[in-house]
Amino acid sequence: MPPQVTQLAIIGGGPGGYAAAFLAADLGMQVTLIDQEPNPGGVCLYRGCIPSKALLHVAKVLEDARQATNWGVTFAEPTIDVGKLRTWKEAVVRKLTGGLGDLCKRRGVTFKQGRATFVDATTLSVQTTQGEAPRLTCTHAIVATGSHPTTLPHLTLDSPRLLDSTSALAIPDIPRTLLVIGGGYIGLEMGSVYAALGTEVSVVEMTSGLLPGVDRDLVNLLSARLKQSMAAIMLNTTVVAMHEEPNGIRVTFEGSEVQKPQQLFDKVLIAVGRRPNAQGLGLENTSVELTPGGFIMVDAQRRTTAPTIYAIGDVAGEPMLAHKASHEGRVAVRAIAGHKVAFEPHAIPAVVFTDPEIAWCGLTETQAKQEGRTIEVARFPWGASGRATTLDRNDGVTKLILDPSTSRILGVGIAGSGAGELIAEGVLAVEMAALASDLALSIHPHPTLSETLMEAAEVFFGQSTHVYRPQRRRSDAPRVGLASLDGLEESG
Ligand SMILES: Cc1cc2nc3c(=O)[nH]c(=O)nc-3n(C[C@H](O)[C@H](O)[C@H](O)COP(=O)(O)OP(=O)(O)OC[C@H]3O[C@@H](n4cnc5c(N)ncnc54)[C@H](O)[C@@H]3O)c2cc1C
């Protein structure tokens, strides 16, 4: 079969791959996008961000309905039709992935369903369900093959009771009890879904806190609520063995805080991280090199050590997030098109879609401490927010991490209902090198949770409208911050 020719071949149709394909087509390139699924979407749309958020929305509705009793509205205990729930979630996925397939056609992107491997740096073999398709010769290639769930070899069981994020999202049923191994964001999001559906969920985490690496003041607000919705949160605890029994999986725990060393669970979900899909791609037939962590090594343009091959998204390094993949994809395409670009974000937002949500961007307090950087933190507690009070959700905080000498906003952290939407303003502030006065003097709509960002900036100056701390008035305030604040107020 004579090879087919394409200018740009993209392997993997996730948020990295399809965003790259669409921009490349918009820039006039001839593009072939290859993925194993019938439509683009990748992990994000088929078995990640989108189905999990659809289910978390249902969980939120259930929780809100339960909490409504506090406001004088009592609903009957909900009945859950798991089949219908699954159908709805699948319809969401189908709608979005079908839409992406349609956008491919409209943009003239050739979509090939199959598994691609490199024969050499500019030739791809594509295996389809009908056998090998004609080989594809390309001028440039982008690897966007994503990642897969990490497994624990000593805890592998061939049992439908053992779940990973993909099988947990399939909601085969609502188990009576579920153990989530791993207190990271995927484990907590999935655990929250099942807890809302009525499962007794226990979480086990080997380190001393949930969401390792995230600022503790944010996590503490989440932990407090999860302690009410989950059956148990076991910290400093490791799972050392699992055995299937007729009624469930018997799990053996070890750790200083372990109270019951063995417990039986209907199901166990392993959510201990993800590994890049850099194996089995024929990269050994190219000069592409991997990092010690198994990611594809890339430069600021996302070019690999093979000059015509680029890599983006989960396969090209942390953080493994959809929006980071898409942004990298656009950088890589612009680099291929000859534009002067680099992937140099100051703020890649991260959101944990639990209840409350946790979101952060830019510099965190934890990171500042590790790097020995001098920072100032301005916190606005949601107990002082009118909007949070109307929602009966005062369990939140918005904080700014600032450079004390210039008042520049270096990072933003938020815990609270809707934090994932609010963090976008923080990203803009960090990327635009905004000062505390920029946020403090921008009029925010009332009553909204977005006001907490404005008031956190006011706290920096010791004068937030809804937080009264007379002794906190900054006598040592950076002149640039106060001067610009006072000056702008006068001129305004
Ligand atoms: C449960 C869960 C929830 C998540 N929630 C969020 C969230 O809320 N927000 C967020 O930002 N991120 C979230 N993520 C992470 C997010 O899904 C990933 O960061 C994102 O999908 C990475 O995009 P990507 O383009 O690198 O690759 P992927 O989305 O992983 O797509 C890669 C695609 O490449 C295909 N592929 C692999 N090898 C080949 C090959 N050889 N040939 C052809 N095709 C191939 C795969 O089948 C896949 O379709 C979540 C992940 C999970 C598992």
PDBQT file of the ligand as one rigid body, heavy atoms in Angstrom, charges set to zero:
ROOT
HETATM    1  C1  LIG A 501     -11.102  10.662  36.592  1.00  0.00    +0.000 C 
HETATM    2  C2  LIG A 501     -10.301  11.802  36.033  1.00  0.00    +0.000 A 
HETATM    3  C3  LIG A 501     -10.725  13.092  36.232  1.00  0.00    +0.000 A 
HETATM    4  C4  LIG A 501      -9.988  14.153  35.714  1.00  0.00    +0.000 A 
HETATM    5  N1  LIG A 501     -10.445  15.422  35.919  1.00  0.00    +0.000 NA
HETATM    6  C5  LIG A 501      -9.752  16.455  35.424  1.00  0.00    +0.000 A 
HETATM    7  C6  LIG A 501     -10.229  17.781  35.571  1.00  0.00    +0.000 A 
HETATM    8  O1  LIG A 501     -11.273  18.007  36.179  1.00  0.00    +0.000 OA
HETATM    9  N2  LIG A 501      -9.523  18.786  35.021  1.00  0.00    +0.000 N 
HETATM   10  C7  LIG A 501      -8.349  18.559  34.337  1.00  0.00    +0.000 A 
HETATM   11  O2  LIG A 501      -7.745  19.505  33.862  1.00  0.00    +0.000 OA
HETATM   12  N3  LIG A 501      -7.866  17.313  34.185  1.00  0.00    +0.000 NA
HETATM   13  C8  LIG A 501      -8.541  16.262  34.698  1.00  0.00    +0.000 A 
HETATM   14  N4  LIG A 501      -8.087  14.998  34.503  1.00  0.00    +0.000 N 
HETATM   15  C9  LIG A 501      -6.816  14.825  33.772  1.00  0.00    +0.000 C 
HETATM   16  C10 LIG A 501      -7.052  14.984  32.277  1.00  0.00    +0.000 C 
HETATM   17  O3  LIG A 501      -7.988  14.024  31.856  1.00  0.00    +0.000 OA
HETATM   18  C11 LIG A 501      -5.746  14.824  31.528  1.00  0.00    +0.000 C 
HETATM   19  O4  LIG A 501      -4.786  15.712  32.048  1.00  0.00    +0.000 OA
HETATM   20  C12 LIG A 501      -5.944  15.142  30.056  1.00  0.00    +0.000 C 
HETATM   21  O5  LIG A 501      -6.908  14.303  29.487  1.00  0.00    +0.000 OA
HETATM   22  C13 LIG A 501      -4.631  14.975  29.301  1.00  0.00    +0.000 C 
HETATM   23  O6  LIG A 501      -4.843  15.264  27.970  1.00  0.00    +0.000 OA
HETATM   24  P1  LIG A 501      -3.892  14.686  26.836  1.00  0.00    +0.000 P 
HETATM   25  O7  LIG A 501      -4.308  15.382  25.586  1.00  0.00    +0.000 OA
HETATM   26  O8  LIG A 501      -2.489  14.758  27.256  1.00  0.00    +0.000 OA
HETATM   27  O9  LIG A 501      -4.227  13.139  26.721  1.00  0.00    +0.000 OA
HETATM   28  P2  LIG A 501      -5.483  12.231  26.946  1.00  0.00    +0.000 P 
HETATM   29  O10 LIG A 501      -6.699  12.979  27.249  1.00  0.00    +0.000 OA
HETATM   30  O11 LIG A 501      -5.025  11.184  27.890  1.00  0.00    +0.000 OA
HETATM   31  O12 LIG A 501      -5.705  11.597  25.526  1.00  0.00    +0.000 OA
HETATM   32  C14 LIG A 501      -4.770  10.769  24.935  1.00  0.00    +0.000 C 
HETATM   33  C15 LIG A 501      -5.441  10.009  23.832  1.00  0.00    +0.000 C 
HETATM   34  O13 LIG A 501      -4.429   9.360  23.077  1.00  0.00    +0.000 OA
HETATM   35  C16 LIG A 501      -4.899   8.091  22.706  1.00  0.00    +0.000 C 
HETATM   36  N5  LIG A 501      -3.716   7.263  22.399  1.00  0.00    +0.000 N 
HETATM   37  C17 LIG A 501      -2.754   6.837  23.241  1.00  0.00    +0.000 A 
HETATM   38  N6  LIG A 501      -1.821   6.144  22.573  1.00  0.00    +0.000 NA
HETATM   39  C18 LIG A 501      -2.198   6.145  21.275  1.00  0.00    +0.000 A 
HETATM   40  C19 LIG A 501      -1.648   5.617  20.084  1.00  0.00    +0.000 A 
HETATM   41  N7  LIG A 501      -0.502   4.949  20.088  1.00  0.00    +0.000 N 
HETATM   42  N8  LIG A 501      -2.312   5.824  18.925  1.00  0.00    +0.000 NA
HETATM   43  C20 LIG A 501      -3.486   6.501  18.898  1.00  0.00    +0.000 A 
HETATM   44  N9  LIG A 501      -4.038   7.034  19.989  1.00  0.00    +0.000 NA
HETATM   45  C21 LIG A 501      -3.402   6.861  21.160  1.00  0.00    +0.000 A 
HETATM   46  C22 LIG A 501      -5.681   7.619  23.910  1.00  0.00    +0.000 C 
HETATM   47  O14 LIG A 501      -6.589   6.616  23.569  1.00  0.00    +0.000 OA
HETATM   48  C23 LIG A 501      -6.378   8.905  24.311  1.00  0.00    +0.000 C 
HETATM   49  O15 LIG A 501      -7.612   9.019  23.651  1.00  0.00    +0.000 OA
HETATM   50  C24 LIG A 501      -8.798  13.909  34.986  1.00  0.00    +0.000 A 
HETATM   51  C25 LIG A 501      -8.369  12.600  34.770  1.00  0.00    +0.000 A 
HETATM   52  C26 LIG A 501      -9.114  11.550  35.275  1.00  0.00    +0.000 A 
HETATM   53  C27 LIG A 501      -8.642  10.157  35.034  1.00  0.00    +0.000 C 
ENDROOT
TORSDOF 0
